[in-house]
Amino acid sequence: MNKKEKKKLVEIIASRIEETKEEIIELKELVKPIPLDASIGRISRMDAINNKSINESALRDKEKQLNKLEKALENSKDDNFGMCTKCGDEIPFGRLEYMPHTTRCVKCVG
């Protein structure tokens, strides 16, 4: 990977970190407890509880994604950044551009 590609990748990672942080803030609002005195019907309360469970799962996924992105940003300072941790080959730039947190090439993932 050349310097221009590495710089672009670091910008992509930083941008995705910010986007993910904003999504986490939104999801944290959606998973707040539903007050018992809230004047919603029984069916609406069941829907709200179901949606809360779905949003909690999405929140966990986003937090994992944020951790991976932050680790990728940290690893971007290493000389080995962009190299497969299993076989040592260079990970194609297109793959890193799409999944900047990946540490393995397609061949080694499957």
KABEL-V828929 format. One record per residue. N is the residue number from 0. SS is DSSP state (hx for helix, st for strand, lp for the rest). PHI is phi in radians with two decimals (none if undefined). D_FIRST is the distance of its C-alpha to the first C-alpha in whole Angstrom. Layout:
N:SS:PHI:D_FIRST ; N:SS:PHI:D_FIRST
This chain:
0:lp:none:0 ; 1:lp:-1.49:4 ; 2:hx:-1.09:7 ; 3:hx:-1.13:8 ; 4:hx:-1.14:6 ; 5:hx:-1.10:6 ; 6:hx:-1.09:10 ; 7:hx:-1.10:11 ; 8:hx:-1.14:10 ; 9:hx:-1.09:12 ; 10:hx:-1.13:15 ; 11:hx:-1.11:15 ; 12:hx:-1.07:16 ; 13:hx:-1.06:18 ; 14:hx:-1.12:20 ; 15:hx:-1.17:20 ; 16:hx:-1.07:22 ; 17:hx:-1.09:24 ; 18:hx:-1.06:25 ; 19:hx:-1.16:26 ; 20:hx:-1.07:28 ; 21:hx:-1.13:30 ; 22:hx:-1.13:30 ; 23:hx:-1.12:31 ; 24:hx:-1.05:34 ; 25:hx:-1.10:35 ; 26:hx:-1.17:35 ; 27:hx:-1.10:37 ; 28:hx:-1.17:40 ; 29:hx:-1.31:40 ; 30:lp:-1.75:41 ; 31:lp:-1.08:44 ; 32:lp:-1.00:47 ; 33:lp:-1.57:49 ; 34:lp:-1.09:53 ; 35:lp:-1.15:56 ; 36:lp:-1.52:58 ; 37:lp:-1.15:55 ; 38:lp:-1.51:57 ; 39:lp:-2.19:56 ; 40:lp:-1.26:57 ; 41:hx:-1.06:57 ; 42:hx:-1.15:55 ; 43:hx:-1.10:53 ; 44:hx:-1.15:52 ; 45:hx:-1.13:51 ; 46:hx:-1.08:49 ; 47:hx:-1.12:47 ; 48:hx:-1.15:47 ; 49:hx:-1.11:45 ; 50:hx:-1.08:43 ; 51:hx:-1.08:42 ; 52:hx:-1.11:41 ; 53:hx:-1.11:39 ; 54:hx:-1.19:37 ; 55:hx:-1.13:37 ; 56:hx:-1.14:35 ; 57:hx:-1.11:33 ; 58:hx:-1.11:33 ; 59:hx:-1.04:32 ; 60:hx:-1.10:29 ; 61:hx:-1.14:28 ; 62:hx:-1.16:28 ; 63:hx:-1.13:26 ; 64:hx:-1.07:23 ; 65:hx:-1.07:24 ; 66:hx:-1.07:23 ; 67:hx:-1.12:20 ; 68:hx:-1.16:19 ; 69:hx:-1.15:20 ; 70:hx:-1.16:19 ; 71:hx:-1.10:15 ; 72:hx:-1.12:15 ; 73:hx:-1.12:17 ; 74:hx:-1.22:14 ; 75:lp:-1.10:11 ; 76:lp:-1.42:13 ; 77:lp:-1.37:12 ; 78:lp:-1.20:10 ; 79:lp:-1.46:10 ; 80:lp:-1.03:9 ; 81:lp:1.62:7 ; 82:st:-1.82:9 ; 83:lp:-1.15:12 ; 84:lp:-1.31:15 ; 85:lp:-1.67:18 ; 86:lp:-1.78:16 ; 87:lp:1.51:13 ; 88:lp:-1.29:11 ; 89:st:-1.27:8 ; 90:lp:-1.38:9 ; 91:lp:-0.97:8 ; 92:hx:-1.01:7 ; 93:hx:-1.04:11 ; 94:hx:-1.17:12 ; 95:hx:-1.15:10 ; 96:hx:-1.13:12 ; 97:hx:-1.39:15 ; 98:lp:-2.27:15 ; 99:lp:-1.13:13 ; 100:lp:-1.53:15 ; 101:lp:-1.19:15 ; 102:lp:-2.08:14 ; 103:lp:-2.30:15 ; 104:lp:-1.34:14 ; 105:hx:-1.05:17 ; 106:hx:-1.03:18 ; 107:hx:-1.52:19 ; 108:hx:-1.32:20 ; 109:lp:-1.42:23
